[in-house]
Amino acid sequence: MILIADSGSTKTEWCVCDQHRSLKKIYTKGINPFYLSEKEISGIIEQELIPEVKDEPIRSVFFYGAGCAFREKNKMIENVFKERMPHADCSVNSDLLGACRGVLGNQPGIACILGTGSNSCYYNGREIVANVSPLGFILGDEGSGGYMGKKLVAEFLKNQLPDELRNRFFEEFQTSPEDIMEHVYCQPFPNRYLAGLSRFLINHIEEPECYEMVHQCFCDFFERNVMQYDFPDELPVNFVGSIAYHYREILERVASEFGFWIEKIEKTPMEGLVKYHTL
């Protein structure tokens, strides 16, 4: 049996497969070694994953995760699996490589992630050959849910949006400026928190201010990321992630404005990863 994981900062999707197909899906908390200790990662695996797979003869684990672009971070996850699944081989790679294999397989192209965070790369069909660093929640992550939430909250708190829209936001989320400041500056995972608030935009996308904010966030993503890759014009741009999936019409419009065409937009790369590892 094969166990495949696609992990973001918010949640992890697991899939148990045999040599030919997907057999079982499991969902746990997100596992990002930049934000979690090895002990915390072990706790999630022990409490949320192991009970679901303890009767499965897992022989290989392919883990693709946010924050897994550095050897020392990947080692944390490998150590946990060596302890919890000692009979399984474990391969840990970035969520970006997972996105490439999930939407492109063995074909070249641009692969992008737009979820809680964002990332992008030029993939030659075998490996990532160019990557503009996303820089994370504070310095980058353009176009992501966290980025949109940050922009939205800043506009509300600095009185840059209509009062009616501002009042609707605080009423819908039952929150206050004080609560927001507490979550952003004093609580863990502010990117997850702000990404959650960003759903206000999709719920009110008919409002010109909300539409324009989403449009500008996607423009920022293309300007600061995709535009930096030197690749043939005929190659497609592909996306995975909840933000790309739910805002696909605006994303496709922005891509066209920048002269790109989008081939695929998938909510997760899992279906493609199952094909990649089983066919």
N, C-alpha and C positions, 0 to 999 in steps of 0.2 A: 504493500500500500504506500501511497505518496500523500504527504500533507503539504499543501500550498497555503501560504499566508500573504495577504495584502494588507499591510498595516499603515494606518495614518495616525495622526496625533489624537484623533477622537475615537476611532474604533478599528478593530482588526477583523477582517473576514477570512475565515479558514475554510478550506475545502479538502475533504478526504477523497482520494481518487484511486482507482485501480489502474491497470495498464491502458484502459480504453476510455474511461468516462468518470464524471463526477458522481460521487455516491452520497456525500453528506456535507451540509454547510453548517458552520458554527460561527457565532459572533461573540467577541470579547471586547474589553476596553482596548483603546489604542496603546501600542507599545512603541514608544520613541525613546531610544537610549540617551538622547540629549536632555530629556526631562525626567527620566525615571532612573533609579539606581538598579543595580543588578538584583538586589533583594526585592525591590518592588516588581520588577519584571518577573522574577521567579514566582511571586505571589499570584500574579495574574494567570500565569501558565498553570500553576498548581490548582488554583481554585476554580478557574473558569474554563480551561481547555482540557486538562487531564481527565476530569470526570466524563467528558464527552467522547474521548478517544481511547480510554483505557482498555477497551476490548478489541481495538483495531491493531493489526500487526504492522505498525508504521515502520518502514525501512528507510525512507528518505524524507527530509524536510527541506522545502524551498521557501525561505522567508524573505519577503520583499518589504522593506519598511522605511518610513520617514526617519531621518536621522541616521541611516545606515550607509553612509558614504565614507566612513572613516574606520580603519581597521580596528582601532582600540574600542570603538563603540560596538562594532559587529561582534567582537570577541565576547562582550557581555552577554549577548543573546546566545551565542554558541555555547558558552559555559552553562547557561541555564538548561539548554536542551541536552547537553552531555550528562547533566545531573538527572533531569526528569525523563529523558528518553535515551538511555545509554546505548541502545541497540540500533539507533537510527543515525544515518549520516545527515549532517546539517549544513546547508549552504545559505549564507546570509548576504543579501545584496540590497541595493537602494530601491526605494519605491519607484524611482525614475527608470531603472532598468526593468522593473516589473511592468511599468507602463509601456515601455518600448516593446517588450516581448508580448504583452497583452494586446496591443493594437496594431503592431507592425509585424510581429513574428520574426521572419528572416528577411524582411524587406526594408530598404532604407527610407528614412523620412524624418520629420520633426515630431517628437512626442512631447506633450505638455500635460502637466497635472494642475488642475484647478479645484481644490477642495478647501479644507481648513487652511492649508498653506498652498504654495504654488511652486512649480519648477518646470524646466524645459531642457531639451537637448537636441542635438543632431546625432542620429543613430545610423550607422552604415549597414545595418542588417545583421551585425554580429556583436558590436559593442558601441558604447557611447564614445564619440570622438570629439565632441565639443559641448560644453555646458557653461552657461552663464550662471554663476552662483546665485541662488534665490535670496541669500543673505538673511533668511529667517524673518520672523514676525516683526521685529523692531526696525530693521534696515531695508527690508524688501517684501517678498511674498505678494508682489503686485497681482491684482486680479483675483485673489483668493477670498474665501469667506472672512478670514481674520482681517484682511486688508479692507474689505468693504465695510465690515462692522466698525473698524477703527475710524474710517472716514465718516460714516454715518453718525456715530456718537459724537465725534468732534464737531461736526456741523450743528448738531442739536445743542450741544453744551455751549457753543459760541454764538448761538442765536442766529444762525445763517440760513435757517429753513423756516417756512411759514409756521405760525403759532398753532394752527389747526393740526398740521402734520406732527408737530412736536408733541402736542397734547395727546394725540392718538397713540404715538409711540409709547409714552410713559404709562398710559392707561393699559395698552395691550400687554406690556411686559410687567406691569405692576412693580415698577422700579422708580428710582429717583436719581438725580445727579450724584448724590452721596453714595448710593449703592453701587453705581457704575464705577466711581473712583475707587471704592473699596475693592471691587472685583479685579480691576485692571492693575492696581498698584500694590495690593496687599494679599491677594489670593493666588493660588497656583493656576496654571494654564489659562492666562488671560486671552490667548489666541482662540482657544475653544469657546470661551465665554463670548467674545466679540463676534466670532463666526456665527454663534447662535442668534445674536441680535440682528445679524445681517439679513435674516429671513424676512424682516420687515420690508426690505426692498422688493422681494419677489411678491409678497402679499399685496403690495401697493405699487406695482410696476406701472400702473396706468397713470400715476401721478408724474408729471414732467420732471420734478426734482429727483425722484427715485430712478426713473429711466436714465436720466442724464448722468447720475452718479455711477450706475452700473456700466454704462457706455464708457465713461471716462476711465474707470478702473480697468476695463479690458484694453483700452487704448494704452494705458500705462504699461500693461503686461506686454503688449506687442512692441511698443517703443523701446522698453528697457531690457527686453529678453529676446523675443523671436527675431527682431530686426538685426540682431548682432551676428546671426549665423550666416556663413557663406555656403550656400548650397544651391543645387540646380533648381531653376524656377518650376520645373514640372513635378518636383517632389511635394507630396501632400503634407499638411499639418494635421495632427491627430491629438485628441484630448481625452483624458479620463478625469473623473472626479464629479462630485455632486454639484459644484457650482457650474462647471461647464455643461453638465447635463440639464440642469433646471433653467439656465439662462441661454440655452443654445441659440435661440433666434437672434438675440443681441450679439452673442459671440460670433455667429456666422456673418452678421452684418459688419462688425468691426474687422474681422479677418478680410472680408472683401474690400473694405476701405483701404486696407494696407496692402492689397494686391495678392493675398493668399487664398487658397481654397482648402477647405476642411474636408477630409475624407471620412473620418469616424469621430463620433463623440460617444463615449461609453461612461456609464455611471461608475463602474469599477472595471479593472482589467481582468477579473477572475476568469471569465469565460475563455478569453484568449490565452491566459496562462495555463488553464487546464489542457487546451489543445496543444500548446507549446511543449508541455511536459509529458503528454500521454500519446501523441500521434507520431 
